[in-house]
């Protein structure tokens, strides 16, 4: 790390956090390589001080990436980012921090840090994600709001994404009961999206937290939402689908939930309603049918007023706060990886080869790119990173 970063002005906390942002910003360092580097050297600051030979000994570190790490000079930009975050009441919580949600440490490719407004401590206890369509019916909005309110009254944290429709109703219901609720955003925490939800940007942190893994100023681009969806399911013990169409982005969250070992539940609706097709299909496939909050509480074995042991249903993480070990959960073998190599493949070809729906293929490609395992070339072509 350059001398002015190690010894320059600023709080000790800022100096400790700066290498986390910087390492994530190095070209070619995705989530997987970030994980390997921290596991090898102990923390991000040590990565920048490592000799080139030791860096290149880490699997996936090419000569170009090693040079990018050693030659990193964009410290001022990320120091300014920390300053902007502080001025907006936003904190950076790293995976090595005891405050980092324990459930997220256990998912594949966890984010190395989160931007947080409010407190995420409530996610250590009972937590349920309510998700669904943006084009919700009156019935769906009413059910989402009611379930969220009753879950919050029972001491359960309500997780959602603050999108229009089902998400907004879920947060509103939880806030009516005094929270807690956590909103996971697909943009920077200083970007209000959708605009009509501005009031929630102040109300939610008072009763829970706004959370994002994206830098401040990041716009709500479509590719961000599949990435954020894995955090919605990862923070929760169960995902409840209230309303969703036959081809809904909600299925991405459901897929993550299944991969993460979370319960999947669904609220039935009128058989002839387009927004009922998703939940009814999930119920046919084995999702728990939810008619009221009792169905959710009963399935997760906790009742109103009775809090379960910490981290029910997940591995015990009691003991010292993790450091490098926090980056060592096994990564799943993605079904797209066997088809990818040095020769570019188009999105349509991968859909045919994998026999997966196009939205799921695109979502998986986005996450593989985020991990640093693949690269996107012009024309929606993809190759393995190397």
JOSUL-V698746 format. One record per backbone hydrogen bond with DSSP energy under -0.5 kcal/mol. NH is the residue of the N-H (numbers start at 1). CO is the residue of the C=O. If there is no record, write none. Layout:
nh=NH co=CO
nh=NH co=CO
//
This chain:
nh=5 co=2
nh=6 co=2
nh=7 co=3
nh=8 co=4
nh=15 co=11
nh=16 co=12
nh=17 co=13
nh=18 co=14
nh=19 co=15
nh=20 co=17
nh=21 co=17
nh=22 co=18
nh=23 co=19
nh=24 co=20
nh=25 co=21
nh=26 co=22
nh=26 co=23
nh=29 co=26
nh=30 co=28
nh=31 co=370
nh=32 co=371
nh=33 co=371
nh=34 co=30
nh=35 co=31
nh=36 co=32
nh=37 co=33
nh=38 co=34
nh=39 co=35
nh=40 co=36
nh=41 co=37
nh=42 co=38
nh=46 co=43
nh=47 co=43
nh=48 co=44
nh=49 co=45
nh=50 co=46
nh=50 co=47
nh=55 co=51
nh=56 co=52
nh=57 co=53
nh=58 co=55
nh=61 co=58
nh=62 co=60
nh=66 co=62
nh=67 co=63
nh=68 co=64
nh=69 co=65
nh=70 co=66
nh=71 co=67
nh=72 co=69
nh=76 co=73
nh=78 co=74
nh=79 co=75
nh=80 co=76
nh=81 co=77
nh=82 co=78
nh=83 co=79
nh=84 co=80
nh=85 co=81
nh=86 co=82
nh=87 co=83
nh=88 co=84
nh=88 co=85
nh=89 co=86
nh=90 co=85
nh=91 co=116
nh=93 co=91
nh=93 co=114
nh=94 co=92
nh=95 co=112
nh=97 co=94
nh=100 co=97
nh=104 co=101
nh=105 co=101
nh=106 co=102
nh=106 co=103
nh=107 co=104
nh=110 co=107
nh=114 co=93
nh=115 co=212
nh=116 co=91
nh=116 co=114
nh=117 co=210
nh=119 co=208
nh=123 co=120
nh=124 co=121
nh=125 co=122
nh=128 co=157
nh=129 co=238
nh=130 co=159
nh=131 co=129
nh=131 co=240
nh=133 co=243
nh=136 co=134
nh=141 co=137
nh=142 co=138
nh=143 co=139
nh=144 co=140
nh=145 co=141
nh=146 co=142
nh=147 co=143
nh=148 co=144
nh=149 co=145
nh=150 co=146
nh=151 co=147
nh=152 co=148
nh=153 co=149
nh=154 co=150
nh=155 co=152
nh=156 co=151
nh=157 co=126
nh=158 co=180
nh=159 co=128
nh=159 co=157
nh=160 co=182
nh=166 co=133
nh=167 co=164
nh=168 co=163
nh=169 co=165
nh=170 co=166
nh=171 co=167
nh=172 co=168
nh=173 co=169
nh=174 co=170
nh=175 co=171
nh=176 co=172
nh=177 co=173
nh=177 co=174
nh=178 co=175
nh=179 co=174
nh=180 co=207
nh=181 co=207
nh=182 co=158
nh=183 co=209
nh=184 co=160
nh=184 co=182
nh=185 co=183
nh=185 co=211
nh=188 co=218
nh=191 co=188
nh=192 co=190
nh=193 co=191
nh=197 co=194
nh=198 co=195
nh=200 co=197
nh=201 co=197
nh=201 co=198
nh=202 co=199
nh=203 co=199
nh=204 co=200
nh=206 co=202
nh=207 co=203
nh=207 co=204
nh=208 co=204
nh=209 co=181
nh=210 co=117
nh=211 co=183
nh=212 co=115
nh=218 co=215
nh=221 co=219
nh=224 co=221
nh=225 co=221
nh=225 co=222
nh=226 co=222
nh=227 co=223
nh=228 co=224
nh=229 co=225
nh=230 co=226
nh=230 co=227
nh=231 co=228
nh=232 co=228
nh=233 co=229
nh=234 co=230
nh=235 co=231
nh=236 co=232
nh=236 co=233
nh=237 co=127
nh=238 co=127
nh=239 co=263
nh=240 co=129
nh=241 co=239
nh=241 co=265
nh=242 co=131
nh=242 co=240
nh=244 co=275
nh=248 co=245
nh=251 co=248
nh=252 co=249
nh=253 co=249
nh=254 co=250
nh=255 co=251
nh=256 co=252
nh=257 co=253
nh=258 co=254
nh=259 co=255
nh=260 co=256
nh=261 co=258
nh=262 co=257
nh=263 co=237
nh=265 co=239
nh=266 co=288
nh=267 co=241
nh=268 co=266
nh=268 co=290
nh=273 co=270
nh=276 co=273
nh=277 co=273
nh=277 co=274
nh=278 co=244
nh=280 co=276
nh=281 co=277
nh=282 co=278
nh=283 co=279
nh=284 co=280
nh=285 co=281
nh=286 co=283
nh=287 co=282
nh=288 co=264
nh=290 co=266
nh=291 co=289
nh=295 co=292
nh=296 co=292
nh=297 co=293
nh=298 co=294
nh=299 co=295
nh=300 co=296
nh=301 co=298
nh=302 co=297
nh=305 co=154
nh=306 co=303
nh=307 co=305
nh=311 co=124
nh=312 co=309
nh=314 co=311
nh=326 co=323
nh=327 co=324
nh=328 co=325
nh=334 co=332
nh=337 co=334
nh=338 co=334
nh=339 co=336
nh=340 co=336
nh=340 co=337
nh=341 co=343
nh=345 co=382
nh=347 co=380
nh=350 co=346
nh=351 co=347
nh=352 co=348
nh=353 co=349
nh=354 co=350
nh=355 co=351
nh=356 co=351
nh=361 co=357
nh=362 co=358
nh=363 co=359
nh=364 co=360
nh=365 co=361
nh=366 co=362
nh=367 co=363
nh=368 co=364
nh=369 co=365
nh=370 co=366
nh=371 co=367
nh=372 co=368
nh=372 co=369
nh=373 co=368
nh=374 co=368
nh=375 co=383
nh=377 co=381
nh=380 co=377
nh=381 co=377
nh=382 co=345
nh=383 co=375
nh=384 co=341
nh=385 co=373
//
